[in-house]
Amino acid sequence: MNVPDRIVTLFDVDNTLLDNDALHDDLSAHLQREFGAASRDRYWTMFEALRSELGYADYLGTLQRYRHEAPNDPRLLLISGFLMDYPFASRVYHGALQAIARLRELGPTVILSDGDVVFQPRKIQRSGLWEAVDGRVLIYVHKEQMLETVAQLFPARHYLMVDDKLRILSAVKRHWGDAVTSIFPRQGHYALDPAALGSFPPADLTIESIGELAGLDLDIPRRARG
């Protein structure tokens, strides 16, 4: 049986450690250059429909569906290369790696992400984040529904959960209660959405950027530190 670590930090990826909004904008510009504005908009319409269906963002799955509408256009085949070879390391937020290193002083750091089994791991590997957490990477369809499994894999006296979505932080807080400190970096469009901000209680700690964690003296419960 795994012996509980005192503190385990769980990091989300998209718009928490890595600027996924910038990836979105770059892909959107690429689609417009290659196919025009109408086709770009069609891709994003299909993207949102598939996200509603699956529960996570699936860039390659959307591309597969898009292919049915343009089966004979060879340019479409090159978009997967744009995504898979994207320079993800350039989109890691300033201070993110330092934040991981700082919290690693308290205990294991783990990436806990939603996503598919091809593109999301690729993103985490090529960005350098996989190596930064020593390969402790968990990717699920709905990570907030997998917290018992997370606790079995990485038992802890206390968890730190860092995520740009208050919806996720609220679900984790309901599940673990005082055994988790929720940390909300206000980065990306979800974190700045007034509707989302008004729909869930505030996190235990709100920061303006992930890099702030590198220099913060976190108020960890005494029972976890002892």
HELIX and SHEET records of a PDB file:
HELIX    1   1 ASN A   20  PHE A   35  1                                  16    
HELIX    2   2 ALA A   37  LEU A   54  1                                  18    
HELIX    3   3 TYR A   59  ARG A   67  1                                   9    
HELIX    4   4 ARG A   75  MET A   84  1                                  10    
HELIX    5   5 PHE A   88  ARG A   91  5                                   4    
HELIX    6   6 ALA A   96  ARG A  104  1                                   9    
HELIX    7   7 PHE A  119  SER A  127  1                                   9    
HELIX    8   8 LEU A  129  ALA A  132  1                                   4    
HELIX    9   9 LYS A  143  GLN A  145  5                                   3    
HELIX   10  10 LEU A  147  LEU A  153  1                                   7    
HELIX   11  11 LEU A  166  TRP A  176  1                                  11    
HELIX   12  12 GLY A  177  ALA A  179  5                                   3    
HELIX   13  13 GLY A  188  ALA A  191  1                                   4    
HELIX   14  14 PRO A  194  SER A  199  1                                   6    
HELIX   15  15 ILE A  210  ALA A  214  5                                   5    
HELIX   16  16 ARG A  222  ARG A  225  1                                   4    
SHEET    1   A 6 VAL A 137  TYR A 140  0                                        
SHEET    2   A 6 THR A 109  ASP A 114  1                                        
SHEET    3   A 6 ASP A   5  PHE A  11  1                                        
SHEET    4   A 6 ALA A 156  VAL A 162  1                                        
SHEET    5   A 6 VAL A 180  PRO A 185  1                                        
SHEET    6   A 6 LEU A 205  ILE A 207  1                                        
END                                                                             
